[in-house]
């Protein structure tokens, strides 16, 4: 495939393309999609770069992170032959917290007909006391509305009643982390359309609507963090971020094998597995020592003895979080594992054993020219961002955020419209 230089890229009409930007601990990924007349997406550009200046999903060196994002964006532009000016960006990190909340109000109109203002007020009541100067709103997701005791209502607009209740799932993040993310993306030369919780984006790429309705656990294992999301009755019921991921497996290998972190990462990718029954115990792997001068032969069985305990620990932490949520008995759809670190062979078998849930690997289901490249768990969030963006554009809405506005202080006026569109 011939790539164009940045100077030769073609400026497409703004409404024709959508862009997902996933800034991870190990990799920055930019995916460009072109919208057809039927709102079907065709992926036309993919760009990746090593992620520098990012640790556990949080930016720790702004200049390095900006350069990583620039490199990824420019690579995707060359492949697509298009210049981009704004992106939908994912957010991750252990600073992200979530809570289920509810608000209740009396209907204000004398006619007792529920208006948009009533819905705005009940959502305002639901988030009261949750957002603070240190914590900013990322998502407020409707689980259901209740009108005069009648539950299960998706959209109460225009209905009659005297009492309105809203049950929501609220996701917040550190104000500092969010502002640094904004500075990073804008420093790379593009604007932000919307910030989306990474696992919520991934769910669009790897989960079916049937699984969400039935009840399912999504586990997104990245390099620095593991994010979980529980869907019940079609909506997000619980989410959490755990400060462990694939890097811990790599570090264990580096210590156990007395080699460098870089060499340990290569060994994990090329020879690692989480279960012993898939290997030949006598199979040996040659590795370099820390000084890179000496070589040693290590059995694959020994690699499993290092890797499996850490993988089991990650799923034990996930299991404890799921039990804490109270939804363990409401996810007959089992567990779906995605993210770059989910590519470790045998990982779904370990998950099934530890969680006592049916488990599968979650891959994007894109069907197009670049499917072989993009249908990989490490691209789940980026592809999910495109799906999310397509929904936004298909209804003629865009949530472009400037540096002043992306502090999310002005997002509340858009919340009700977003809730209606999402469900």
ZAMARGU-4260 file (C-alpha; in steps of 0.2 Angstrom, whole numbers, plus 5000, padded with zeros to 4 digits):
<rodrens>
0) 5000/5000/5000 | 5007/5017/4995 | 5006/5031/5008 | 5004/5049/5005 | 5015/5062/5014
5) 5007/5073/5026 | 5009/5088/5014 | 4999/5077/5001 | 4985/5072/5011 | 4967/5076/5005
10) 4956/5087/5015 | 4939/5077/5016 | 4923/5085/5021 | 4922/5086/5040 | 4905/5076/5041
15) 4913/5062/5030 | 4925/5055/5043 | 4926/5050/5061 | 4941/5046/5071 | 4945/5036/5087
20) 4960/5039/5097 | 4965/5027/5110 | 4980/5032/5121 | 4986/5017/5131 | 5001/5013/5142
25) 5010/5003/5129 | 5002/5010/5112 | 4993/5025/5105 | 4981/5020/5091 | 4972/5031/5079
30) 4958/5024/5068 | 4950/5034/5054 | 4933/5029/5047 | 4923/5036/5032 | 4904/5037/5034
35) 4894/5031/5019 | 4877/5037/5015 | 4869/5023/5025 | 4880/5028/5040 | 4890/5012/5038
40) 4908/5015/5043 | 4923/5010/5032 | 4940/5010/5041 | 4952/5019/5029 | 4967/5023/5041
45) 4976/5015/5055 | 4991/5023/5064 | 5000/5016/5080 | 5015/5022/5089 | 5024/5017/5105
50) 5016/5026/5120 | 5028/5037/5129 | 5024/5048/5144 | 5009/5037/5149 | 5009/5026/5165
55) 4993/5016/5170 | 4983/5026/5157 | 4988/5043/5164 | 4999/5056/5156 | 5015/5058/5166
60) 5026/5067/5153 | 5015/5079/5143 | 5029/5083/5129 | 5032/5064/5126 | 5014/5060/5126
65) 5010/5073/5113 | 5024/5067/5102 | 5017/5049/5103 | 4999/5055/5099 | 5006/5066/5084
70) 5015/5051/5077 | 5000/5039/5078 | 4989/5053/5070 | 5001/5057/5056 | 5003/5038/5052
75) 4984/5036/5051 | 4982/5051/5040 | 4995/5045/5028 | 4986/5028/5026 | 4969/5036/5024
80) 4975/5051/5013 | 4965/5062/5024 | 4969/5076/5036 | 4959/5075/5053 | 4955/5090/5064
85) 4945/5081/5078 | 4944/5065/5087 | 4934/5054/5099 | 4946/5049/5113 | 4946/5036/5126
90) 4951/5038/5144 | 4957/5026/5156 | 4967/5025/5173 | 4964/5020/5191 | 4958/5038/5194
95) 4941/5034/5186 | 4927/5030/5198 | 4909/5025/5196 | 4894/5025/5206 | 4875/5021/5204
100) 4864/5035/5210 | 4846/5041/5208 | 4836/5057/5209 | 4818/5060/5213 | 4808/5076/5209
105) 4790/5081/5209 | 4783/5085/5191 | 4783/5104/5190 | 4769/5107/5176 | 4752/5109/5182
110) 4746/5097/5168 | 4758/5084/5176 | 4766/5081/5159 | 4784/5077/5160 | 4795/5090/5151
115) 4813/5090/5146 | 4816/5102/5160 | 4809/5089/5172 | 4821/5076/5165 | 4836/5088/5167
120) 4831/5092/5185 | 4830/5074/5190 | 4847/5070/5182 | 4854/5085/5191 | 4847/5078/5207
125) 4855/5061/5203 | 4872/5068/5201 | 4871/5080/5216 | 4886/5078/5228 | 4895/5067/5216
130) 4905/5079/5205 | 4917/5090/5214 | 4932/5101/5209 | 4943/5086/5210 | 4932/5075/5200
135) 4924/5079/5184 | 4909/5070/5175 | 4914/5058/5161 | 4897/5049/5158 | 4880/5049/5166
140) 4871/5034/5159 | 4853/5031/5162 | 4848/5014/5169 | 4829/5018/5170 | 4816/5031/5174
145) 4802/5028/5186 | 4785/5037/5184 | 4773/5036/5199 | 4781/5019/5204 | 4780/5012/5186
150) 4798/5006/5183 | 4807/5001/5167 | 4804/5017/5157 | 4817/5022/5145 | 4811/5039/5139
155) 4797/5048/5150 | 4796/5064/5140 | 4778/5068/5137 | 4771/5055/5149 | 4759/5060/5163
160) 4764/5058/5181 | 4767/5068/5198 | 4783/5060/5203 | 4799/5056/5192 | 4813/5046/5197
165) 4829/5042/5187 | 4842/5028/5191 | 4859/5032/5183 | 4877/5025/5182 | 4889/5040/5184
170) 4907/5039/5179 | 4919/5052/5185 | 4938/5055/5183 | 4952/5066/5190 | 4950/5084/5185
175) 4969/5085/5183 | 4970/5069/5173 | 4956/5074/5161 | 4964/5092/5158 | 4981/5084/5155
180) 4973/5072/5142 | 4965/5087/5134 | 4981/5097/5133 | 4990/5081/5126 | 4977/5079/5112
185) 4976/5097/5108 | 4995/5099/5109 | 4995/5086/5095 | 4985/5097/5084 | 4967/5091/5085
190) 4952/5095/5094 | 4942/5083/5105 | 4924/5079/5100 | 4920/5069/5116 | 4929/5059/5130
195) 4923/5041/5132 | 4927/5028/5145 | 4938/5016/5137 | 4929/5000/5142 | 4912/5008/5137
200) 4920/5011/5120 | 4926/4993/5119 | 4909/4986/5123 | 4903/4994/5107 | 4916/4983/5097
205) 4915/4966/5105 | 4898/4964/5114 | 4882/4960/5105 | 4866/4968/5111 | 4859/4951/5115
210) 4874/4949/5128 | 4871/4966/5135 | 4852/4962/5137 | 4856/4945/5145 | 4869/4951/5157
215) 4888/4950/5153 | 4905/4955/5161 | 4917/4964/5150 | 4936/4963/5156 | 4947/4975/5146
220) 4965/4970/5151 | 4978/4983/5145 | 4996/4985/5149 | 4994/4996/5164 | 4976/4993/5170
225) 4961/4981/5170 | 4944/4989/5167 | 4928/4980/5170 | 4910/4984/5165 | 4895/4974/5169
230) 4880/4976/5158 | 4862/4971/5164 | 4846/4973/5154 | 4855/4981/5140 | 4863/4995/5151
235) 4879/4998/5160 | 4876/4993/5178 | 4893/4993/5186 | 4911/4998/5181 | 4928/4998/5189
240) 4946/5001/5185 | 4960/4989/5193 | 4978/4995/5194 | 4985/4979/5187 | 4988/4974/5169
245) 5000/4966/5157 | 5015/4976/5163 | 5014/4966/5179 | 5016/4950/5169 | 5031/4957/5160
250) 5039/4963/5176 | 5037/4945/5184 | 5045/4938/5169 | 5060/4950/5170 | 5063/4946/5188
255) 5060/4927/5187 | 5071/4926/5171 | 5084/4939/5177 | 5082/4948/5160 | 5078/4965/5155
260) 5060/4972/5154 | 5061/4974/5135 | 5067/4956/5133 | 5053/4949/5145 | 5040/4958/5135
265) 5047/4950/5119 | 5046/4933/5128 | 5029/4936/5134 | 5023/4940/5116 | 5032/4926/5107
270) 5032/4912/5119 | 5020/4916/5134 | 5005/4906/5139 | 4994/4906/5154 | 4991/4887/5154
275) 5003/4872/5155 | 4992/4859/5145 | 4995/4869/5129 | 5014/4867/5129 | 5027/4854/5128
280) 5036/4854/5144 | 5053/4850/5136 | 5052/4864/5124 | 5066/4877/5128 | 5067/4896/5124
285) 5083/4905/5123 | 5084/4922/5132 | 5096/4935/5135 | 5103/4940/5152 | 5101/4958/5158
290) 5119/4962/5151 | 5113/4955/5135 | 5130/4946/5133 | 5125/4929/5141 | 5111/4917/5134
295) 5101/4904/5144 | 5089/4891/5139 | 5072/4891/5149 | 5058/4879/5148 | 5041/4884/5142
300) 5034/4876/5158 | 5045/4888/5169 | 5037/4902/5159 | 5020/4896/5163 | 5025/4894/5182
305) 5029/4913/5182 | 5014/4919/5171 | 4999/4909/5177 | 4999/4915/5195 | 4999/4933/5190
310) 4985/4930/5177 | 4975/4921/5191 | 4978/4935/5203 | 4971/4948/5190 | 4955/4937/5188
315) 4954/4935/5207 | 4954/4954/5209 | 4941/4955/5195 | 4930/4942/5203 | 4931/4951/5220
320) 4925/4967/5211 | 4911/4958/5203 | 4905/4950/5219 | 4906/4967/5227 | 4895/4974/5214
325) 4881/4962/5218 | 4878/4957/5200 | 4887/4941/5200 | 4871/4931/5198 | 4865/4942/5184
330) 4878/4939/5171 | 4873/4922/5163 | 4882/4929/5147 | 4898/4926/5156 | 4914/4935/5154
335) 4921/4943/5138 | 4940/4947/5138 | 4948/4960/5127 | 4962/4972/5127 | 4980/4970/5121
340) 4985/4959/5136 | 4970/4947/5132 | 4980/4940/5117 | 4990/4929/5129 | 4986/4911/5125
345) 4976/4902/5138 | 4969/4918/5146 | 4951/4914/5143 | 4953/4896/5151 | 4961/4904/5167
350) 4947/4917/5168 | 4934/4903/5166 | 4942/4893/5180 | 4945/4908/5192 | 4928/4917/5189
355) 4917/4901/5187 | 4909/4909/5172 | 4909/4905/5153 | 4923/4915/5145 | 4928/4920/5128
360) 4940/4932/5119 | 4932/4948/5113 | 4937/4954/5096 | 4930/4968/5085 | 4919/4962/5071
365) 4923/4974/5057 | 4920/4968/5040 | 4930/4978/5027 | 4946/4979/5018 | 4957/4981/5034
370) 4948/4968/5044 | 4963/4957/5046 | 4972/4971/5054 | 4959/4979/5065 | 4950/4963/5071
375) 4962/4961/5086 | 4958/4964/5104 | 4971/4977/5106 | 4960/4988/5094 | 4944/4985/5103
380) 4943/5003/5111 | 4948/5012/5095 | 4935/5003/5084 | 4922/5005/5098 | 4926/5024/5098
385) 4922/5024/5079 | 4905/5015/5082 | 4901/5027/5096 | 4906/5042/5085 | 4895/5035/5070
390) 4880/5034/5082 | 4883/5053/5086 | 4884/5058/5068 | 4870/5047/5062 | 4858/5058/5073
395) 4866/5074/5068 | 4874/5078/5084 | 4892/5082/5088 | 4900/5086/5105 | 4915/5096/5100
400) 4924/5102/5116 | 4936/5116/5117 | 4949/5118/5130 | 4938/5129/5140 | 4923/5118/5138
405) 4931/5101/5139 | 4932/5103/5158 | 4915/5096/5156 | 4907/5110/5166 | 4896/5114/5151
410) 4891/5096/5146 | 4876/5095/5157 | 4865/5104/5145 | 4869/5090/5133 | 4866/5075/5145
415) 4848/5072/5142 | 4850/5072/5123 | 4864/5060/5125 | 4854/5049/5136 | 4839/5048/5124
420) 4851/5044/5110 | 4861/5031/5119 | 4845/5021/5123
</rodrens>
